[in-house]
Structures are given as C-alpha cells and as structure tokens.
Amino acid sequence: EVQLVESGGDSVQPGGSLRLSCSVSGFTSSDSQMGWVRQRPDKQLEFVSGIERGAGRQWYRNDVKGRFTISRDNSKNMVYLQMDNLKPEDIATYYCAADFRGDGPLAKYHGCSGHVCLLLRSEFRYWGTGTQVTVGS
C-alpha cells in the first residue's frame, strides 16, 4: 500500500521558516515525479513545487521562487519543502503528491502564477493527508 505522510506544518511569524517533510512508503519515490500542492482557505488546489525523478530538476510557482526549496533524500524515501520568508499568503494546507499523470509534463507549472497554477487532484496518483501552515502575528 502506498502512503505519503506529511509533517512539519506549524504556525510561524511572517518572515519565518518551516521545513515540510513527506515520508513515502509502498513505492520508490526516486522513480516518480513528486510535488507539493497547497490549498488555501476557500481556494482550489494549486501547484507549489515539483521535482523530477532521481536527483532531478526542480520547479516552482513564481511567487515562491527564491523562498521555497524542494529536495529529496532517496536513501530515506523522503521529499522535503524548505519554506523561508513565509508570508500570510502562504497560509494553506500543504499536500505531498506523487506520480504525476497530468496532461503534459509536471514542468509545465514552472513559473506559473494565479489560475495557471491550479491543478486537479487526478493529476497526481498518490496524495498525503496534508499538513497545515499558518503565518501570522
């Protein structure tokens, strides 16, 4: 059984940092395109960041470039999202997702903004249950 388990969500002040972790079991994460997807309050799912198979390329939505860093530790079957300089607009539930099956490559989301970052749950085969990130004074 495939399981993705996120952790690391918390409440921080603006400008603070968090590191989200995604523990993968049931398959080899390095064989899969992995992603972080978020859902802000009363909003749809939106792409945040993705990483290619193996040590691969990384992709980010435009407004997190330079602030967020996705990485993977293949020896531990883990994927991470380092989030720095957090802003109130980053408040959301963050999901780890695996095995991209959308129309076109996952890289299509690189540099996206606004509605272009929206994606459907069906575009990834596997999902975690999410971890909450709150930013505020």
Buried (B, 14 or more C-beta within 10 A) or exposed (E): EEEBEBEBBBEBEEEBEBBBBBBBEEBEBBEBBBBBBBBBEEEEBBBBBBBBBEEEEBBBBBBBEEBBBBBBEBEEBBBBBBBBEBBEEBBBBBBBBBBBEBEEEBBBBBEBEEEBBEBEEEBBEBBBEBBEBBBEE
